[in-house]
Amino acid sequence: MTLPFQPAGAFPVPSNVILATMRSADEARVHALHAVVFGPGRYARTAFRLREKAAPLVALSYVAEEDGVLIGAVSMSRVAVGEARGVLLGPLAVLPQKRDLGVGKALLARAVASAFSVGESFVLLVGDLPYYAPVGFTRVPFGQMVLPGPVDPSRLLIATNPEAMVDVPAGAVRGRA
Ligand SMILES: CC(C)(COP(=O)(O)OP(=O)(O)OC[C@H]1O[C@@H](n2cnc3c(N)ncnc32)[C@H](O)[C@@H]1OP(=O)(O)O)[C@@H](O)C(=O)NCCC(=O)NCCS
């Protein structure tokens, strides 16, 4: 069941884990994390292709560090759906040996809260609804959006900004420069 948008503080992390805004200097570490988590096939995914044309939003992206070591990250980039402007969330990745500690949901909730706090009207992602629903994501109605590649429509998820009270946008999804 999808819950209403949850504040970032609803998802705590262990006391030795710190969430911080991503800096450009983190690029190499985040790239290495993606290589470990997603492997070489990652560039073929539709979400990766979409992000190639989308400007990264480093200020809304977060890393998780444990004792200074990067253990997880979530990236955000600019997208448009039809005329509506919002954010694409992903990849979200946590090192295999650091999973089930709450780091993934904490990163997710922090990134979504940041996007809404600066007035972004929606956050879109491709992922499994059971994982993302507790943070406030719901399925995009089938056929409402067109992506630049194959995506399982049951995995196209959206959270809309409760302050903006916008409808789920419709149309082609494309990266924004
Ligand atoms: C998905 C991912 C980010 C979760 O990170 P995490 O830090 O372990 O997540 P959390 O600790 O917040 O949540 C763990 C819970 O989510 C569940 N979960 C993990 N992946 C899930 C999925 N795809 N669908 C449903 N539930 C899932 C776990 O079983 C666990 O359940 P529990 O709390 O009942 O034990 C991590 O598993 C990962 O990096 N996976 C590979 C990359 C990926 O699939 N990224 C998402 C798409 S871009």
PDBQT file of the ligand as one rigid body, heavy atoms in Angstrom, charges set to zero:
ROOT
HETATM    1  C1  LIG A 201      17.223  -1.600  -3.329  1.00  0.00    +0.000 C 
HETATM    2  C2  LIG A 201      18.336  -1.226  -2.358  1.00  0.00    +0.000 C 
HETATM    3  C3  LIG A 201      18.804   0.192  -2.686  1.00  0.00    +0.000 C 
HETATM    4  C4  LIG A 201      17.797  -1.280  -0.938  1.00  0.00    +0.000 C 
HETATM    5  O1  LIG A 201      18.810  -0.809  -0.055  1.00  0.00    +0.000 OA
HETATM    6  P1  LIG A 201      18.745  -1.127   1.512  1.00  0.00    +0.000 P 
HETATM    7  O2  LIG A 201      19.639  -0.167   2.200  1.00  0.00    +0.000 OA
HETATM    8  O3  LIG A 201      18.968  -2.570   1.776  1.00  0.00    +0.000 OA
HETATM    9  O4  LIG A 201      17.211  -0.798   1.831  1.00  0.00    +0.000 OA
HETATM   10  P2  LIG A 201      16.522  -0.648   3.241  1.00  0.00    +0.000 P 
HETATM   11  O5  LIG A 201      17.441  -1.138   4.316  1.00  0.00    +0.000 OA
HETATM   12  O6  LIG A 201      15.990   0.716   3.339  1.00  0.00    +0.000 OA
HETATM   13  O7  LIG A 201      15.268  -1.627   3.109  1.00  0.00    +0.000 OA
HETATM   14  C5  LIG A 201      15.480  -3.018   3.178  1.00  0.00    +0.000 C 
HETATM   15  C6  LIG A 201      14.135  -3.703   3.033  1.00  0.00    +0.000 C 
HETATM   16  O8  LIG A 201      13.653  -3.531   1.698  1.00  0.00    +0.000 OA
HETATM   17  C7  LIG A 201      13.438  -4.805   1.126  1.00  0.00    +0.000 C 
HETATM   18  N1  LIG A 201      13.738  -4.726  -0.296  1.00  0.00    +0.000 N 
HETATM   19  C8  LIG A 201      14.937  -4.552  -0.892  1.00  0.00    +0.000 A 
HETATM   20  N2  LIG A 201      14.807  -4.528  -2.227  1.00  0.00    +0.000 NA
HETATM   21  C9  LIG A 201      13.482  -4.697  -2.476  1.00  0.00    +0.000 A 
HETATM   22  C10 LIG A 201      12.721  -4.777  -3.669  1.00  0.00    +0.000 A 
HETATM   23  N3  LIG A 201      13.286  -4.686  -4.872  1.00  0.00    +0.000 N 
HETATM   24  N4  LIG A 201      11.374  -4.954  -3.538  1.00  0.00    +0.000 NA
HETATM   25  C11 LIG A 201      10.803  -5.069  -2.332  1.00  0.00    +0.000 A 
HETATM   26  N5  LIG A 201      11.470  -4.985  -1.166  1.00  0.00    +0.000 NA
HETATM   27  C12 LIG A 201      12.799  -4.821  -1.250  1.00  0.00    +0.000 A 
HETATM   28  C13 LIG A 201      14.409  -5.725   1.878  1.00  0.00    +0.000 C 
HETATM   29  O9  LIG A 201      13.998  -7.077   1.782  1.00  0.00    +0.000 OA
HETATM   30  C14 LIG A 201      14.264  -5.198   3.282  1.00  0.00    +0.000 C 
HETATM   31  O10 LIG A 201      13.059  -5.636   3.855  1.00  0.00    +0.000 OA
HETATM   32  P3  LIG A 201      12.871  -5.743   5.464  1.00  0.00    +0.000 P 
HETATM   33  O11 LIG A 201      13.050  -4.361   6.021  1.00  0.00    +0.000 OA
HETATM   34  O12 LIG A 201      11.482  -6.258   5.615  1.00  0.00    +0.000 OA
HETATM   35  O13 LIG A 201      13.954  -6.671   5.892  1.00  0.00    +0.000 OA
HETATM   36  C15 LIG A 201      19.534  -2.212  -2.461  1.00  0.00    +0.000 C 
HETATM   37  O14 LIG A 201      19.040  -3.513  -2.247  1.00  0.00    +0.000 OA
HETATM   38  C16 LIG A 201      20.261  -2.158  -3.783  1.00  0.00    +0.000 C 
HETATM   39  O15 LIG A 201      21.202  -1.392  -3.949  1.00  0.00    +0.000 OA
HETATM   40  N6  LIG A 201      19.825  -3.012  -4.725  1.00  0.00    +0.000 N 
HETATM   41  C17 LIG A 201      20.418  -3.119  -6.040  1.00  0.00    +0.000 C 
HETATM   42  C18 LIG A 201      20.160  -1.888  -6.862  1.00  0.00    +0.000 C 
HETATM   43  C19 LIG A 201      18.696  -1.599  -7.062  1.00  0.00    +0.000 C 
HETATM   44  O16 LIG A 201      17.900  -2.506  -7.326  1.00  0.00    +0.000 OA
HETATM   45  N7  LIG A 201      18.356  -0.315  -6.928  1.00  0.00    +0.000 N 
HETATM   46  C20 LIG A 201      17.010   0.154  -7.067  1.00  0.00    +0.000 C 
HETATM   47  C21 LIG A 201      16.663   0.451  -8.500  1.00  0.00    +0.000 C 
HETATM   48  S1  LIG A 201      17.565   1.808  -9.177  1.00  0.00    +0.000 SA
ENDROOT
TORSDOF 0
